[in-house]
Amino acid sequence: MSYPIGTPFGRFAGLESLLIYPSISKVAVRLALVILGVGAAMSALAAPKVSLRFTVWDGDESLKVLHRVVEQFMKENPDIEVKLESNPDYTTYHQKMLTQYAGNTAPDVAMMDPGHFTALANRGALLNLNDFMKRTPGFDIGKYYKPIVDAHSLNGNLYVLPRDIAPSGLVYYNKEAFKEAGIPLPDGTWTWDFKERPELKEKDFLWVMHKLTKVGSDGKPTRYGYVSGWPGLFADTLMYSYGLQPANDNQHPTKVLYGSPEMKKVYTLLQDLTLEKKWSPSSVDVSNVLQQNTTSLFVKGKVAMFQNGIWEVPNVRRDMKPDSKEFFDWDIAMFPAYANGHRGYATGGSGYCIFSSTPHPEESWRLCRYMAGPVGMRAMAQAGIAQPAIREVALSDCWIPGPNTPKEQQWPHNRIITDTEVQYVNFGPTAEIWPEISAIMGSRQDSVYNGLMKPEEALGTGAIESQQRLDALLKEETLPLFNWGYGVALGVLIIAVVLFAVYWPERKLRYTRRQKKENAAAYRFLSPWLIGLCLFTLGPMILSLIMSFLNWDMIRPAQWRGVHNYTEAMTEDPRFWISLKVTAYYTLVSTPLGILIALMLAMLLNQKVRGIPLFRAMFYIPTIASTVAMTLVTRKIMSPDEGLLNTILYNPIFEKTLHLGSLLNQWSGTKPGEHVNWLGNEHTTMPAVILLSLVGVGGTMLILLAGLQGVPQYYYEAATVDGASAWRRFRSITLPMITPSIFFTMITGFIGSFQVFTQVFVITNGQGGGPNNSLWVYMIALYSNAFQTLRMGYAAALAWVLFLIILIITLLQMQASKRWVYYEAEAK
């Protein structure tokens, strides 16, 4: 039997043998087709998927939504696997992105915002998205809100595809509070001025704030009229609506504008409303007195109006579900315009960028476009989390409540104003050098928020300091490049000098053959340690010394600065001498005080009483406890109104007899009748940190206890026979005999105190500085320059200055020890 060539079997029937046995031919062909199909399927399954790392700072509800969208993306793109990572600590997120890129461990796609992308874009860390957009059919960047697109662009190039825009001029208001006060609900026509205007009634924001504030019989507010999400938000809103700007140019600032009379007028109003009139809680009231965040104050009815961005909606919905006991009717309104009708609001916003280090740029663009496209935006909008950056999506029913919107998602009803506010938004300076300028200015602004300084003084001083720093940073942009060949030569020279210094004294020594063999064997055994010393100790030290003469962020090419890093610290950096002063204060108080208390404990624990090992363990355990945990506990203890420390100090019994609270108020500048804010007052922050350091005296106590137990008992017996008193025995026997232990603890204590970091970092929530730079210790300054602004060269110079300071102090202590440290072996 034969098969026509045109038939299916005929097409495979080139071999005559297959045609002779048709049944065998059918089986063979079918088997071949099955094998080919299985092979193709296995090949498809075996094809490696492209794996993308996707990092965001979203947390909680936002992260749940992102997980769902990512899962949907992977279903539609089976060749891509996405690993979603979250770093919800916004204060350190961008710093980690910089350091990850510098360490070649950056993600493929990452969340980014206008205030931080420039630092990465200028370093070549981000891909320009213009080319991706041009070759993507149907993609139209014109559909996105123009302000958020412009804010994520640099020199005409888009580096971050916007996901959302977040105007923060939204006032959440309690309708029941308005009805109770007899005030009509906000209709968006109210305005504000620098003084209350009762004649305008509900059209005047200050009058509304005043009328909504309720005061108890003790004169303290039981409900505030208004609170902002954070103090700087209120200040920025007043600033922008008054027509002011923090700098003369957002992308290339050359002048700081905080020192103007108009700016001081704005901050004076803020201080008056929060600290004098008490119509709004101050930052101290929120964090330390009320012990709540601003959102919970609104939800619990302790404030009638609450300003923040739309991102707080999920939190409000979660805590106030319709038909629950906690629920009250609420909505949002636009923050009032200034009296002349001018509006201006600070805004946030974010999007997704692609790191230039990604090996999969096209797949990263697909993920970026999907997450920052209609699908990703609708998911976030339906959860009430983010206002879509595409306007037509922001005007659809996924964002604006409609008849089909579920009941729980109908609040706030007036969400259309989020679209209206976009035309009034203001993005702050986005230049990469601005975070450092903002940090200098921020410490002075905190002094205004806390009432420690008047706006005229704080803003005037802060503007001068930040302008000087801005001028210095702008000069660095023209520095010449550094030739690393010279650096390598210098490193080799330093190593040669060290080796020469080690071996030169032994050049004339003659060794026997046996000694040479023993020396060779010794070097072989020591070689792992010597190699480690050179690679991990001496090498990094030489590199840091070279870096101290450079301007280098470990990403861009290094620039030669010479000794200017050191001269900048001595003459230009306004906070260098502050850091030395603050650190010296801490060192000179905490170290001697810690040794004194440790010595007292050691003497108590050196007694032969029952259960003494248990007491020794109890006093030593805090030393090995987590410093972070102990610091958090201390923050709670030092809370102004509810903390244990103030509860004791302001106890009526102690107040009547010792007047401790009154004396403390006079010293700290706290108003009579109020409790001192230990961690918010520039006079008490450092004493609070010093008290915290005493928790760790257990280690010093153990060393001194060992010294006490090494004193021969017959000395005391002889002195007792001679009639010496207890004080004389301590002064003439105990103290001299334990001077080696005291000297050791003093040396290590001074070195450790100069490097204090963790306690201050935790107390200030990772920001450092504290009120009026009262906690700007040296290591915080070094950390800030090295890891927050990536000024590695300047940070290296600061590290070497600290090394020299510690070395000089240690040498002076060792020289002085010859006069007071007693070594029994030398006496013999």
C-alpha positions in Angstrom: 0.0 0.0 0.0 1.2 3.5 -0.8 0.2 7.0 0.4 -0.1 9.9 -1.9 2.5 12.5 -1.3 -0.1 15.2 -0.5 -1.5 13.2 2.4 -0.3 13.7 6.0 1.5 10.4 6.0 2.7 11.0 2.5 4.6 14.1 3.7 6.6 11.9 6.1 6.9 9.0 3.7 10.2 9.6 2.2 11.4 6.1 3.2 10.0 3.3 1.2 10.3 0.9 4.1 7.7 2.8 6.1 5.2 2.5 3.3 5.5 -1.2 3.1 4.1 -1.7 6.6 1.4 1.0 7.0 0.4 0.0 10.5 4.0 0.3 11.7 4.3 3.6 9.9 1.3 5.1 11.7 2.6 4.1 15.1 6.1 5.4 14.3 4.8 8.8 13.1 2.5 9.2 16.0 5.3 8.3 18.4 7.6 10.8 16.7 5.0 13.5 17.0 4.5 12.8 20.7 8.2 12.8 21.3 8.5 16.2 19.4 5.6 17.6 21.4 7.0 16.5 24.8 10.4 17.8 23.8 9.0 21.2 22.9 7.1 21.4 26.1 10.1 20.4 28.2 12.2 22.9 26.3 9.7 25.6 27.2 9.6 24.5 30.8 13.4 24.3 30.9 13.8 27.8 29.5 15.1 30.0 32.3 12.8 32.7 33.5 14.1 36.3 33.9 14.2 37.1 37.6 13.7 40.7 38.6 14.1 42.3 42.0 11.5 44.9 42.7 12.0 47.1 45.8 9.4 49.5 47.4 9.0 51.3 50.6 5.3 50.5 50.8 4.1 48.5 53.8 0.9 47.0 55.3 -2.1 47.5 53.1 -0.1 49.0 50.2 2.2 45.9 50.1 -0.8 43.6 50.0 -2.1 45.3 46.9 1.3 45.3 45.2 1.6 41.6 45.8 -1.7 41.0 44.0 -0.6 43.2 41.1 2.8 41.5 40.8 1.1 38.1 40.8 -1.2 39.3 38.0 1.8 40.6 36.1 3.7 37.3 36.3 0.6 35.4 35.0 0.5 37.7 32.0 4.3 37.5 31.6 5.2 33.9 32.3 8.8 34.5 31.2 9.4 36.9 34.1 9.6 36.1 37.8 9.4 39.1 40.2 10.8 39.1 43.7 9.0 41.9 45.6 11.0 43.4 48.5 9.8 46.0 51.0 11.8 48.4 53.1 9.1 50.4 54.9 11.5 52.7 56.7 11.2 55.7 54.4 14.0 57.6 56.3 16.6 55.1 55.3 15.1 53.7 52.1 16.9 56.0 49.6 20.1 55.8 51.5 20.0 52.0 51.1 19.3 52.4 47.4 22.5 54.5 47.0 24.7 52.1 49.0 23.3 49.1 47.2 24.1 50.6 43.9 27.6 51.5 45.1 28.0 47.9 46.2 26.6 46.5 42.9 23.6 44.9 44.7 20.9 47.3 43.5 17.5 46.0 42.5 16.3 46.0 38.9 13.2 48.2 39.5 12.7 50.4 42.6 10.2 52.8 43.9 11.5 56.4 43.9 10.3 59.9 44.6 11.2 63.5 43.3 13.3 64.4 46.3 15.8 61.6 45.9 16.0 60.4 42.3 18.5 63.2 41.3 21.2 61.8 43.5 21.0 58.5 41.6 20.4 59.9 38.1 23.5 62.2 38.4 25.6 59.2 39.2 24.4 57.2 36.2 22.5 54.8 38.4 19.1 55.1 36.7 18.2 54.5 33.1 16.7 57.3 31.0 13.1 56.2 30.2 12.7 58.5 27.1 14.0 55.8 24.7 11.8 53.1 26.3 8.7 55.4 25.9 9.4 56.2 22.3 9.6 52.6 21.1 6.6 51.4 23.1 3.5 51.5 20.8 0.6 53.4 22.3 2.4 54.7 25.3 1.6 58.4 26.0 3.3 60.2 28.8 1.0 63.1 28.2 -1.8 61.2 30.0 0.1 61.6 33.2 -0.3 64.7 35.4 2.4 67.1 34.2 3.6 68.3 37.6 4.6 64.8 38.7 6.2 64.0 35.3 8.3 67.3 35.5 9.3 66.5 39.1 10.7 63.1 38.0 12.6 64.6 35.1 16.1 66.0 34.9 17.4 68.1 32.0 14.4 67.0 29.9 14.9 63.3 30.6 12.4 61.2 32.6 14.0 58.8 35.1 11.0 57.7 37.1 7.7 56.6 35.6 5.1 58.2 38.0 2.8 55.9 39.9 0.9 58.4 42.0 0.7 62.1 43.0 -0.1 63.0 46.6 -1.1 66.6 47.3 -0.8 67.0 51.1 -3.1 70.0 51.3 -6.1 67.8 52.3 -8.0 68.6 55.6 -9.8 65.6 57.1 -12.6 67.0 59.1 -15.0 65.6 61.7 -18.6 66.6 60.6 -20.0 65.9 64.1 -17.5 68.3 65.6 -18.5 71.0 63.2 -22.2 70.4 63.9 -21.5 70.5 67.7 -19.8 73.9 67.4 -22.5 75.2 65.1 -20.1 75.8 62.2 -21.1 75.1 58.6 -19.1 72.4 56.9 -16.1 73.5 54.8 -17.0 74.3 51.2 -13.5 75.2 50.0 -14.0 79.0 50.2 -12.3 79.6 53.5 -9.0 81.5 53.7 -6.3 82.2 56.4 -4.4 85.2 57.5 -1.8 86.0 60.2 -4.5 86.9 62.7 -8.0 85.6 63.5 -10.8 87.4 61.7 -14.0 86.8 63.7 -16.0 88.9 61.3 -15.6 86.2 58.6 -16.7 83.4 60.8 -16.5 80.0 59.0 -14.7 81.7 56.1 -11.7 82.2 58.3 -9.6 79.1 59.0 -8.1 80.4 62.3 -11.6 81.3 63.6 -12.7 77.8 62.8 -9.6 76.3 64.4 -10.3 78.4 67.5 -14.0 77.5 67.8 -13.4 73.8 67.4 -10.8 73.7 70.2 -12.3 72.5 73.5 -10.6 73.2 76.8 -11.0 71.3 80.1 -11.3 72.6 83.6 -7.5 72.4 84.0 -7.0 74.7 81.1 -5.6 72.0 78.9 -7.2 71.2 75.5 -9.5 68.2 75.5 -9.9 68.5 71.7 -7.7 70.5 69.4 -9.1 72.3 66.4 -6.4 71.2 64.0 -3.3 69.1 63.6 -1.0 68.4 60.7 0.6 65.1 59.9 4.0 66.5 61.0 5.1 70.0 62.0 6.9 70.6 58.7 3.8 69.9 56.7 1.9 72.8 58.4 5.0 75.1 57.9 5.3 74.1 54.2 1.6 74.6 53.5 1.6 78.1 55.0 4.8 78.9 53.1 3.6 77.8 49.7 0.1 79.3 50.1 1.8 82.6 51.1 3.7 82.4 47.9 7.2 81.6 49.3 9.7 79.0 48.2 12.6 77.4 50.2 15.2 77.9 47.4 15.5 80.0 44.2 15.6 76.9 42.0 14.5 73.3 42.6 16.9 71.5 40.4 19.9 73.8 40.7 19.5 75.9 43.9 22.1 78.6 44.6 20.3 80.5 47.3 18.5 79.5 50.5 15.4 81.6 51.1 14.5 80.6 54.7 15.9 83.8 56.2 13.5 86.2 54.6 11.2 88.3 56.9 8.1 86.7 55.2 9.4 83.3 56.1 10.0 84.3 59.7 6.4 85.6 59.8 5.0 82.2 58.7 6.9 80.4 61.4 5.9 82.9 64.0 2.3 82.1 63.2 2.9 78.4 63.5 4.6 78.8 66.9 1.7 81.0 68.1 -1.0 78.5 67.1 0.8 75.5 68.6 2.6 76.8 71.6 0.7 79.9 72.7 -2.9 79.6 71.7 -2.8 75.7 71.8 -5.4 75.5 69.0 -3.1 72.8 67.5 -0.8 70.4 69.4 2.9 70.9 69.1 5.2 68.2 68.1 6.1 67.7 71.7 2.4 67.3 72.6 1.9 64.7 70.0 4.9 62.5 70.6 5.4 62.8 74.3 2.3 64.1 76.0 -0.5 62.6 73.9 1.6 59.5 73.1 -0.2 59.0 69.8 0.3 59.8 66.1 -1.7 62.5 64.4 -4.0 60.0 62.6 -5.1 58.3 65.8 -5.8 61.8 67.3 -8.3 62.4 64.6 -9.9 59.0 64.7 -10.3 59.2 68.5 -11.9 62.6 68.3 -9.1 64.5 70.0 -8.7 66.8 67.0 -11.5 68.1 64.8 -9.4 68.7 61.6 -6.4 66.7 60.5 -4.1 67.6 57.5 -2.3 65.0 55.5 -2.2 63.3 52.1 -4.7 60.8 50.8 -2.5 57.9 51.9 -4.0 58.2 55.4 -7.4 57.1 54.1 -6.8 53.3 54.6 -5.7 53.9 58.2 -8.8 56.0 58.9 -11.1 53.4 57.3 -9.4 50.6 59.2 -10.0 52.3 62.6 -13.5 53.6 61.8 -15.7 51.2 59.9 -19.2 52.3 59.0 -21.9 51.3 61.6 -19.2 50.7 64.3 -19.2 52.5 67.6 -16.1 54.3 66.8 -17.4 55.7 63.5 -18.3 59.3 62.9 -19.1 61.0 59.6 -16.0 62.6 58.0 -14.8 64.0 54.8 -11.9 66.0 53.2 -11.6 69.6 52.1 -8.8 71.7 50.6 -6.6 73.6 52.9 -7.6 77.2 52.8 -6.0 79.7 50.4 -4.2 82.7 51.8 -6.3 85.9 52.3 -5.4 87.2 48.8 -6.7 84.0 47.2 -3.3 82.4 46.5 -3.2 78.6 46.9 -0.1 76.4 47.2 0.4 73.0 48.7 3.3 70.7 49.3 3.0 67.4 47.6 4.4 63.9 47.5 4.4 61.4 44.7 6.3 58.4 43.6 7.0 56.1 40.7 9.2 53.3 39.6 12.7 53.6 38.2 15.1 51.2 36.5 18.6 50.8 37.8 21.3 51.0 35.1 23.0 47.9 36.6 20.1 45.6 35.7 21.0 42.9 33.2 17.3 42.9 32.0 16.4 46.4 31.0 13.5 45.5 28.6 11.8 43.2 31.1 12.3 45.8 33.8 10.6 48.3 31.6 7.6 45.9 31.1 7.3 45.6 34.9 7.8 49.3 35.4 5.1 50.2 32.8 2.7 47.6 34.2 3.0 48.8 37.8 2.9 52.5 36.9 0.2 51.9 34.4 -3.6 51.7 34.5 -3.6 48.2 36.0 -1.3 49.0 38.9 -2.9 52.4 39.5 -6.5 51.1 39.6 -5.5 48.5 42.2 -3.9 51.1 44.4 -6.8 53.5 43.8 -9.5 51.0 44.7 -7.7 50.4 48.0 -7.9 54.1 48.6 -4.1 54.3 48.9 -2.7 56.4 46.1 -4.1 59.0 43.7 -3.3 57.7 40.2 -0.7 59.7 38.2 -2.8 59.2 35.0 -5.6 61.8 35.2 -8.3 59.8 33.4 -7.7 56.9 35.9 -7.9 59.4 38.8 -11.2 60.7 37.5 -12.7 57.2 37.1 -14.9 55.4 39.6 -11.9 53.4 40.9 -10.8 56.6 42.6 -13.9 58.9 42.7 -16.8 57.3 44.7 -19.7 56.4 42.5 -23.1 54.6 42.9 -21.4 51.2 42.7 -18.6 51.9 45.2 -18.8 49.6 48.2 -20.0 51.3 51.4 -16.7 51.2 53.2 -14.9 52.8 50.3 -17.3 55.7 49.9 -15.4 57.8 52.5 -14.1 60.4 51.8 -17.0 61.5 49.5 -15.2 64.7 48.3 -12.2 62.9 46.7 -12.6 64.9 43.5 -10.6 67.7 45.2 -7.5 65.6 44.9 -7.7 66.3 41.2 -8.4 70.0 41.8 -5.3 70.3 44.1 -2.9 69.1 41.5 -2.8 72.5 39.8 -1.6 74.1 43.1 1.1 71.6 44.1 4.7 72.5 44.8 7.6 70.1 44.8 10.5 71.1 47.0 14.1 71.2 45.8 15.2 68.0 44.1 18.9 68.7 43.8 21.1 65.9 45.2 22.9 68.4 47.5 19.6 69.6 49.1 19.1 66.9 51.7 22.3 68.1 53.4 21.1 71.7 53.3 17.7 70.6 54.5 19.3 68.7 57.4 21.1 71.8 58.6 18.0 73.9 58.3 15.9 71.2 59.9 17.6 71.3 63.2 16.8 75.0 63.5 13.2 74.4 62.4 12.8 71.8 65.1 13.8 74.4 67.7 10.9 76.5 66.4 8.5 73.6 66.6 9.5 72.8 70.1 9.5 76.4 71.3 13.2 76.4 72.1 14.0 79.4 69.8 12.2 82.3 68.2 11.7 82.1 64.5 13.8 85.2 63.9 16.9 83.7 65.6 16.4 80.1 64.4 15.7 80.8 60.8 18.2 83.6 60.6 21.0 81.4 61.9 19.9 78.4 60.0 19.7 80.3 56.7 23.3 81.6 57.1 24.7 78.2 58.0 22.9 76.4 55.1 23.8 79.1 52.6 27.5 78.7 53.6 27.2 75.0 53.2 25.4 75.3 49.8 28.2 77.6 48.5 30.8 75.1 49.6 29.1 72.2 47.9 28.6 74.1 44.7 32.3 74.7 44.5 33.1 71.0 44.6 31.5 70.5 41.2 34.6 72.0 39.5 37.3 69.9 41.2 39.9 68.0 39.1 39.7 64.2 38.7 42.1 62.1 40.9 44.6 59.8 39.2 44.4 56.5 41.1 47.9 55.6 39.9 49.2 58.2 42.3 47.0 56.6 45.0 48.4 53.2 44.5 52.0 54.6 44.5 51.2 56.4 47.8 49.8 53.2 49.3 52.9 51.2 48.4 55.1 53.9 49.8 53.2 53.9 53.1 53.5 50.1 53.3 57.2 50.3 52.5 57.7 52.9 55.3 55.9 50.7 57.8 58.0 47.7 56.8 61.2 49.8 57.0 60.3 51.1 60.4 59.7 47.5 61.6 62.8 45.9 60.2 65.4 48.7 60.3 66.2 48.3 64.0 67.0 44.6 63.4 69.2 45.1 60.3 72.5 44.4 62.2 71.3 41.3 64.0 72.8 38.0 63.0 70.9 34.8 63.3 72.1 31.2 63.4 70.8 28.7 60.9 68.5 27.3 63.6 67.1 30.7 64.4 66.5 31.4 60.8 64.6 28.1 60.4 62.5 29.0 63.5 61.8 32.5 62.2 60.7 31.1 58.8 58.4 28.6 60.6 57.0 31.4 62.7 56.3 33.5 59.7 54.5 30.6 58.0 52.3 30.2 61.0 51.7 33.9 61.2 51.1 34.4 57.5 47.3 34.0 57.7 47.1 36.7 60.3 49.6 39.0 58.5 47.7 38.6 55.2 44.5 39.4 57.0 46.1 42.4 58.7 47.2 43.8 55.4 44.0 43.1 53.5 41.4 44.0 56.2 43.1 46.4 58.5 46.2 48.1 57.0 44.8 48.2 53.5 41.5 49.9 54.4 43.3 52.3 56.7 45.6 53.4 53.8 42.6 53.7 51.5 40.7 55.8 54.0 43.7 58.0 54.4 43.9 58.6 50.6 40.1 59.1 50.5 40.4 61.8 53.1 42.0 64.0 50.4 39.3 63.3 47.9 35.8 64.2 47.0 34.4 60.7 46.3 31.1 59.0 46.7 32.4 55.5 45.5 30.2 55.8 42.4 31.4 58.7 40.3 35.1 59.3 39.6 37.0 60.6 42.6 38.1 64.3 42.6 41.2 65.7 44.3 40.5 68.1 47.2 43.9 68.0 48.9 43.7 69.1 52.5 40.4 71.0 51.9 38.4 68.2 53.6 40.3 69.0 56.7 40.1 72.8 56.3 36.4 72.5 55.5 35.8 70.7 58.9 37.8 73.3 60.8 36.6 76.5 59.0 33.4 75.9 56.9 31.3 73.1 58.3 29.0 74.8 60.9 28.3 71.6 62.7 31.9 70.2 63.0 32.7 72.2 66.2 29.2 71.6 67.5 29.8 67.8 67.2 33.2 68.1 69.1 31.6 70.3 71.8 28.6 67.9 72.2 30.9 64.8 72.2 33.3 66.4 74.7 30.3 67.2 77.0 29.2 63.6 76.9 32.7 62.2 77.4 33.8 64.5 80.3 30.6 63.8 82.2 29.6 60.2 81.3 33.1 58.6 81.7 34.0 59.8 85.2 30.4 59.5 86.4 30.3 55.9 85.0 33.5 55.0 86.7 32.4 56.5 90.0 29.1 54.6 90.0 30.8 51.4 88.9 33.3 51.7 91.7 30.5 52.2 94.3 28.7 49.1 92.9 31.9 47.1 92.9 32.6 47.9 96.5 29.0 46.9 97.5 29.3 43.7 95.5 32.7 42.9 97.0 31.0 42.2 100.4 30.7 38.7 101.7 27.0 38.5 102.1 24.5 35.7 101.2 23.4 35.7 97.6 26.1 38.1 96.3 26.6 36.2 93.0 22.9 36.8 92.2 23.3 40.5 92.8 26.4 40.7 90.6 24.6 39.0 87.8 21.6 41.4 88.1 23.9 44.4 87.8 25.8 43.0 84.9 22.9 41.7 82.8 21.9 45.2 81.5 25.4 45.5 80.0 24.7 42.6 77.6 21.1 43.6 76.8 20.3 45.2 73.4 21.3 48.9 73.4 18.4 49.6 71.1 15.9 47.9 73.4 17.3 49.7 76.5 17.1 53.1 74.6 13.5 52.5 73.7 12.6 51.7 77.3 14.4 54.8 78.4 12.4 56.9 76.0 9.3 55.6 77.6 10.6 56.3 81.1 11.5 59.9 80.1 8.1 60.7 78.6 7.1 64.2 79.9 3.7 63.5 81.4 3.5 59.7 81.8 7.1 58.8 82.2 8.4 57.2 85.4 11.2 59.8 85.9 8.9 62.9 85.8 6.3 61.1 87.9 8.9 60.8 90.6 10.4 64.2 90.2 7.1 66.1 90.1 5.5 64.0 92.9 3.8 66.5 95.3 5.8 65.1 98.2 9.1 65.8 96.6 7.9 69.1 95.2 6.8 70.4 98.6 10.0 69.4 100.3 12.8 69.4 97.7 11.2 71.5 94.9 12.9 69.2 92.4 10.4 69.9 89.6 10.6 73.7 90.0 14.4 73.6 90.0 14.4 71.4 86.9 12.0 73.7 85.1 14.1 76.8 85.9 17.3 75.1 84.7 15.7 73.7 81.5 13.6 76.8 80.6 10.3 74.8 81.0 7.2 76.9 81.8 5.9 76.6 85.4 3.2 73.9 85.7 4.6 71.9 82.8 6.8 68.8 83.0 10.2 69.0 81.4 10.5 67.2 78.0 13.7 65.3 78.5 14.2 64.3 74.9 12.7 67.4 73.3 14.6 70.1 75.3 18.1 71.1 74.2 19.1 71.5 77.9 18.0 68.0 78.9 18.7 65.8 75.9 22.3 65.2 76.7 21.8 64.6 80.4 19.1 62.1 79.4 21.6 60.3 77.1 24.2 60.3 79.9 21.7 58.8 82.3 21.0 56.1 79.7 24.8 55.4 79.4 24.8 54.5 83.1 22.8 51.4 82.4 25.9 49.9 80.9 28.2 50.4 83.9 28.1 46.6 84.7 31.1 45.9 82.5 33.2 48.6 84.2 31.9 47.3 87.6 33.1 43.8 86.8 36.7 45.0 86.0 36.9 47.1 89.2 35.5 44.2 91.2 38.3 42.1 89.9 40.7 44.8 90.9 39.2 45.0 94.4 39.5 41.2 94.9 43.1 41.3 93.9 44.0 43.6 96.9 45.9 41.5 99.5 43.8 41.2 102.7 46.8 41.5 105.0 47.1 45.2 104.0 43.7 45.9 105.5 44.5 43.8 108.6 47.7 45.7 109.3 46.0 49.1 108.8 43.2 48.0 111.1 45.7 47.1 113.8 47.3 50.5 113.4 43.9 52.1 114.0 43.2 53.4 110.4 39.6 54.4 109.7 37.5 52.9 106.9 38.0 56.1 104.8 41.8 56.0 105.5 41.9 52.4 104.4 40.0 53.2 101.2 42.2 56.2 100.4 45.6 54.7 101.3 45.1 51.0 100.3 42.1 50.3 98.2 42.3 53.3 95.8 46.1 53.0 95.1 45.9 49.2 94.6 43.0 49.4 92.0 44.5 52.4 90.1 45.5 50.0 87.2 41.9 48.9 86.8 40.7 52.5 87.1 43.3 53.5 84.5 42.1 50.8 82.1 38.4 51.6 82.4 39.3 55.3 81.9 41.2 54.7 78.7 38.5 52.4 77.3 35.7 54.7 78.6 37.1 57.8 76.9 37.6 55.9 73.6 34.1 54.4 73.8 32.4 57.7 74.7 34.0 59.5 71.7 32.3 56.9 69.5 28.8 57.1 71.1 26.2 56.5 68.3 23.5 53.9 68.9 21.7 55.6 71.8 21.6 59.0 70.0 20.5 57.4 66.7 17.6 55.6 68.3 16.5 58.5 70.4 16.4 60.8 67.4 14.6 58.2 65.2 17.5 57.9 62.9 17.7 61.6 62.2 20.5 62.6 64.6 21.0 66.1 65.9 18.2 66.5 68.3 16.7 69.9 69.3 19.1 72.7 68.3 21.8 70.1 67.5 22.1 69.2 71.2 22.7 65.6 70.3 24.9 66.1 67.2 27.7 63.9 68.4 30.7 63.2 66.3 29.8 59.7 65.1 26.4 61.0 64.0 28.1 63.6 61.9 30.5 61.0 60.4 27.6 58.6 59.7 25.5 61.4 58.1 28.3 62.4 55.7 29.3 58.8 54.8 26.0 57.0 54.4 23.3 59.7 54.0 25.0 62.0 51.6 27.8 59.6 50.4 30.5 62.2 51.0 33.0 59.4 51.7 36.0 61.6 51.4 34.9 64.1 53.9 33.7 61.3 56.2 37.2 59.7 56.0 38.7 63.0 57.0 36.4 63.2 60.0 37.4 59.7 60.9 41.1 60.5 60.8 40.5 63.6 62.9 38.7 61.5 65.5 41.6 59.0 65.4 44.1 61.7 66.1 42.0 63.2 68.9 41.6 59.8 70.6 45.3 59.1 70.1 46.4 62.4 71.6 44.1 62.0 74.6 45.2 58.4 75.1 48.9 59.4 75.0 48.2 62.2 77.5 46.4 59.9 79.8 49.3 57.4 79.6 51.8 60.1 80.4 49.8 61.4 83.3 49.3 57.8 84.6 52.9 57.7 85.7 52.0 60.1 88.5 49.0 58.3 90.0 48.8 54.7 88.7 50.4 52.3 91.2 51.8 49.0 90.0 52.8 46.7 92.8 55.4 44.9 90.8 57.2 48.2 90.1 57.2 49.0 93.8 58.9 45.8 94.6 
